[in-house]
Amino acid sequence: MQEVLTKPGYENLFLTEREFYEISLDESNHTEPPSFVVKQAHYIWSGIDQQFMFDELQTEHFAILEKAQERYEARRRVLMKQGYSHSDMEF
């Protein structure tokens, strides 16, 4: 599961003013037994690179899927409270 959260009016901002968060929940096959990874990345525009680059990445590992899902939702709620209320997963 992967989701991008932006603030209202995001598409009307200049590239240099845009920022967004990406949160994801994935299964990690790099551990035995497999675990679940919740990631949160903050992206901003890089004028030097001429693309969006992440300036902050937070990663957490969980042995139980339900715990990872709870953490994903907790991170999502915090971002929503900070104004990142538009999701690319909402139709």
N, C-alpha and C positions, 0 to 999 in steps of 0.2 A: 504494500500500500504506500502511495506517495501522494503528497498534496502540497500545493503552492498557495500561500496566503498573502494577500495584498491589502492595502488600505483602499477605501473608496476613492475614486477619482484617479487611481494609479495610471490608467491609460492616457490621461490628459496631462501628465507631468512630463517635463523634459527628461531625457535619459539620465542626466546627471543627478536628478532629484529622486529617481525611482529606487526603491528597495523592496525586497520581499523575503519571506521565509519559506523554506522547503522543509517539511517534516516527512519522515518515512518510517515504516516498520517493515523489516526484512528478516528472513531466516538466514542465519549464518551457518554455513557448512564448514567453517574453518575450525570449529571446536568439536570435541566429542564428549558428551552428546551434543547435537546441534543446539544452538541458542537463538535468541531473537534479539535484534538490534533496533533500537530507536535512535534516529539521527535527526538533528535540527541544524540547519545551515541558514545563515543570514547572508544575503547577496546584495551587493551594491554595484553600481556602474564603475568600471575602471576606464578612465579616459586613455591611459597609456596602452592598455590591452584592447580597447575598443570592444569590450564585452562585459557581461556581468561576471563577477568573481565573488566567491564567498570569502568573507572576512572573519567568520566565526563558525566553528563546527563543534557541536556537542554530540557525543556518542555514549549510549548506555546499553549494556548487555543484560539480558534476562533469560533465565532458564525456563520460565513458564510463559506461554503465549498470553494468557489472561493478564499477567502482570505487565507485559510489554504493551498490550492494548490499553491498559489503565494509564500507563505513563504517556503514551501517545496522546490520549484524550486530555490528560492534564496539561501537557505542553500546548495542545491546540487551544484549550480554554484560556491559558495565560496570554497567548498571542492575540486571541479574539478580544480580550480585555484591553490589550494595548492598541487596539484599533485595526488590527489585521483581520477584518471581518469578511473579506471576499475570498472564497475558495474556488480553485479550478475544478473541484469535485462536486460542486453544487450546480445542478442543472436548472 
